[in-house]
Amino acid sequence: MKTGISLPEEYVDRVQKCSECGFCQAVCPVFEATLRPAYNTRGKMMILKEILEGNLELSEKVGEAFYACTACQACIDGCPSNVRASEIVQAARKILFKEGFAPGHLLGVRDSVCTRGNVFGSEGEERVDIYPPALREKAKSGLLKEKAETLLFMGCLPSYMDMKIVPAFLQAMDAAEVDYTTLSTKETCCGFPLYLMGSQEFDAHAEKVVDGLKKTGAHELVTPCAGCYKTFKTLYPDLENIGMRVLHSIQYMDELLRDGRIRFTGEIPKRITYHDPCDLGRACKILEEPRNILRSIPGIDYVEMKRNRLDARCCGGGGGMQATNPDLAVKMAAERVRDAFAVGAEILVSGCPACKDNLRKGMQSIPKKEREKLKIMDMGEVVSSAL
């Protein structure tokens, strides 16, 4: 192949293989929502093949296609040739970002993460505003202990954009008498948005984050954010060993439940279903722990949506889609909400703040005459309600 761009040789061979199949078209949530061939994995590989052969140049239109991806990994899970296409898409994004063909507004997100430590451009001091009053006062007065067995890493969206995830998470940790601390106002974005957009700033940013984590002396890190979990668990090890056990809050609460450190004394007499976030389910195979928790809560009538576990429908909120194409993200979320309607669920639970946020937007986009009564909650909220 002639090529004007540089890709690892193994990817060049896989591009050829992937562009000849198309099996993944049936599972691609972006294609399902748009019916645009360039937006599914095979379409992206065909575009990349033409670029590698010198028949097509990088452009904003090419960038538009490669950023139209939720990074859900459904194409990997369903690939008969075992091609990890999302890795190739990510490699292409790095090239597109470097050459200036990524969506322009992503530069603002990059700058916010690198200069403000969060994707919203908010002040670091505001991170602890969501803490319960006593803990917030300790954090703001500098009295929060610096070292502990467990470090709780909240994440950007739970800290700045959700009123319930962090308080519920902390309530469960307090109930289990966990010896924890937080980075409070010094917590900074894990860098996952930088990685997803293809920014070269990711590596340097991650090294700074690791330095802050190690200063706590913690042996384990627990986070309620699926994106943070995936980043710490799967991306950071390629750069530097964090030196601590990394768990998502769902895994941790499942352990606490099995060890008898938390007990459910309250009933939730509702029909509940669980949405598998792509970053927890397909990416990290956290599948049974959330179901163990929900089935242990008295009163719950647990039901599965038709598409679940590794076959779960993506909510549309991942891969940076909420930033690059929010309307498309909401359209995909509405379909996932309809899946919950179909099984008569009264509560739709997830373990990802981005999923919760996008699913709520998706439900609001459904016409009122078609909208059923459904509450969308984080797993921590459900657990705290049953303690």
N, C-alpha and C positions, 0 to 999 in steps of 0.2 A: 504493500500500500504506500502511495505517496501521502505525505502529510505535512501540513503547515503548523500543526500543534503537536505537543508532546504528551503522550499517554503511556503508561506502563505497557510493555509488550503483551502481558497477559490480558489486559483490557482490550487491546487491538484485536486479538484473536476472538475474544468473547463478543465484541461488537458484531463481527461477521456472523458468528453463530446465532446471536440474539435477533439480528435483523431478518433472519430467514424463517422465524417461527410464528409469533403472534398469539400463542396460547394465552399469554398474560392479559390480552385485551378483555377477556371475560371477567377478570377480577380487578381491573384498574378502576378505582373510584372516580378519578378525574375524567377518564374516557366515558364512563357511564353517565356522568353529569353533562358532558359537552359533546360527545360523539365526534370529537376531533381526533383523527388518527395520529397527528403529530404530538398529541398530549399523552398517548399511552407509551408504554416502555418500548415496544417494537418501533413505534414511530420515531422516538428519540434516537434509538440505535441506528435507524436508517439515515436520519439526518447526520449523525456523527460519522457514519460510514462514508457519506458523500464528502464530508469535510476532510476526513482522513485521506481520501483518494484525490483531494484537490479539486473537486467539482463544485464545492460550495464554500463560502467564506463565513466566518463568524459575523453575527449581526444582532441587532436588537430583537428581531423576529426569532432567531435561534435561541436567544436568551429567554424570550417569552415562553418557548416550548419547554426548555429545561427547568425553568422555575415553576412550571405548572405541574408540580409533583408534591404529594403530601409526605413522601418518604415512608409510606405505610408498610412497605416490604411485602405487600400481597403478591407482587410479581416474582419475588424470590421464592416465597413459600409455594407458589403454584408453577414454578418453572420446571419443565420436564428435563431440561439440559443442565440444571443446577447452576445457572448463570446468576451471579449476584449483581443484577443490573443496577440496583440503587447505588451501589458503590461506584459504578461507572458514571451514573448521573451526577454523583457528588464530585467526582474527578473533573467532569466537564464544567460543573458550576465554578470550581476553583479557577479554571482557565477563563471562563466568561467574566467572572468578577475581576480578575487581574487585568483583562483586556478592556474593561469598561462596558461590557454588554449585559450586566445584571440590571434589574429594575432600579432606577435611580434613587428611589426613596429608601432603599436598603442602606445607602451610605449614611443616612440619618440614624438608622437603627444601630449601625456599626459605631458611629461616633458616640451615641448615647451609652452603649455598653462600655466602650473604652474610656470615656471621660467621666461618666456618672455612675457606672457600675450597674446599670439596669436598662432594660429595653425601652422604658418610658421616659427617660430623661429626668426622672424625679430625684429629689435630694436623698442622700443616704440616710439622713436622720429620720426620714419618714418611714423607713422600713419597719420600725418598731411601733408605729402608731396602732397597728392591728393587735399587738400583744395585750393580754389581760393587764389591767391597771397596775397590779403589784410588780409584775415582771417588767412592764414598760418603764416604770419608775426606776427600777434597778438598772435597766439598760441605759437610760438617759442620764443617770447620775454616775455611771461608771462602776456600779456595785455588783454587776453580774459577774459571777465567778469566771475566771479565764480558762480553767481546766476542768474537765469532767470525763467520765467514762464514755459518755455518748454526746456527740455533736448533732444538734438538730439544724438542718439546713433548709430554710423555708422556701427559697426560690422567689423569682421576681413577681410572677402573677399572683400567687397567694399573698405576698407581702403588700402589694400595691393595688390590686384590682378585685380582690375577693374579701368579703367581710367575715366569712365563716370558716374557711379551711384552716387557717392558723390557730384560732382559738379552740376549735374542736380537736385538732391535733395535739395541742398542749394539754387539753383536759384529759385526753387518754394517757399521755405520758405522766401526768401528775397522778392519775388514778393508779398507775402501775408503779409509782414511786421510782421512776427512772432517774438516775443520776445524770442530768444533762446540763449542757450550756448551749448558747447560740453565739453566732458572730455579731448579733444585734446590728448596730448601725454600720459595722465594718463588713457585713456580708455583701458580696458582689455577685453579679450574674455569673453562672457557671461557664458561660461562653458558648452554649449550644446554638444560639442564634447566629453567632459568628461562623461557627462550623457549617451550619446549614446554608448560609449564603455564599460560602466559599472564600471567606475573608482570610488572608494570610495572618491576620492578627490573632487567630485562635490559639496557636501554640504559645505565644508569649503571654497572652491573657491567662491561659490555663496554668502556666508556671507560677504566676502571681497568686492565683486562687489557691494552689496547692500549698504555697508558703503560709498563707493564712490558716488553712485547715490544720496543718501540722503544729502550729503554735498552741493549739488547744490541748494537745496531748491525748486526744480522744482515741479510743480503740475501735470505735464504730461511728459511722455517719448515717443518719436516717433523714430522709427527705420525703415530703408528701408530693413532690413534683416529679412526674414521669420523665420529663425531659432532662431534669437535673440528674435523676437516677441513671438514665441511659448514658449521659455524658460521663459521670464519674465511674460508672461500671464498665463501659465499653470503649470510651474514647481516651480518657486520661491514662489508662495503663500503657498506651502506645507512646506516651510522652514521659511520664514519671509515675512511679509507684506512690500512691497516696499514703500507704502504710496503715490503712484501717479498713475494717469490714464495711462494705457499702450495702445499705438496704433501702428499699422503698418502704414507706410507712405501712403499706398493706402487709408486706412480708413481716415487718417488725410486730405489728399488732397481732398477726396470726401466731407468731412465736409467743407473745405475751399471753394470748388466750390459751394456747396449749400448755404453757407453764403455770397457768392459774394465777397470773399476776393481774389480769383483768377479768372481771366476771360481769355478765349481763344480767341485770336485775329488772330492767324495764322491758316492756313488750312494745313491739311495733307491728300492729295488726294491719299490715299493708301488703299488697302484691308488689314485689320488687324484682327488677331485672338488673343485670350488670352488663355494662359496656366495656369490652376489653380495649384499653388504649393501645394503639399500635406500638408505642415505645415500651410498653410493659409486656404485652401479649406476644406478638410475632417477634419482636426484637429481643426480648429477654426471657420469654417463656414463663412469665408469672401469670399462671392461669387458674390454678386450683386454690391458692391462698385466699383470694377475694371471695370465692364461693364458699370456702370453709367458714369464713367469718360470718357471712350473711346467713348461712344455714344454721349457725349457732345462736342466732338472736331469736328469742322467744317471740312468737306471733307472726313472724314473716312467712308469707306465702311466696316462695322463690320460684321464678319462672325464667326460662332461657329464651332469648330471641332466636329466631331461626338461624341467623348467622352469628356464631359465637366462637370464642377461643381463637384458634389460628385462622378461622374463616370469618372472623368478625368484620363487619363493614366499617371502614374508616369514617370517622366523623367529619373529616375534611379540614381539621384544624392544625395538622402537623406540616412539617417540611417548610415552614415559613409561609404557608398558604394564606393565613389570616392577614399577613402583611402585604403579600404580593397580589392577592386576588380575593379580597374579603367576601365579595358577592358569591363567588364560586364556592368558597369555604362554607358559607351559610347554606347554600343549595344542597351540598352534600350532607350537612348536619341535619337538615330537614328530613332527608331520607332515613337517617338513622333513628330519628325520633319516631318516624312512622313505623319502624320496626318494633319499637316499644309499644306503640298504640296497638299493633297487631296482636300482641299477647296480653293485652289488658292490664299492662303495668300501671301502677299508681306512682311509683318512684323509680327513676332511672339513675343508677349509681355508677360512678366511674372513679378511677384513681388518678386522674390527670386533670390539673386545673385548666389546661388549654381545651381539653375535651368538654369539661363542664361549661366553660364560657361559650364555646362554639355551639354546643348542643342547645343551650338556652337561647342563643340567637336563632338557631335553626327552628326551634319550636315557635318563637315569636313570628317567624316569617310565614308560618303556615296559616292560611285563612282561618278566622275564628270559627266559621261553620264546620271546618274540618278538624279543628284542634280539640283534643281530648284533655281531660284534667290529668296533668302529669307534673310531678316535682322532680327536679334534677339536682342531685346531691353528690358531694364527694364522700368517699368511704369513711373518712374521719368524722364527718358530720353524723353519719348513721351510727357509727360506733359510740360516739359521745352521747347520742340520744338514748342509747340502750344501757348505758352504765348506771 
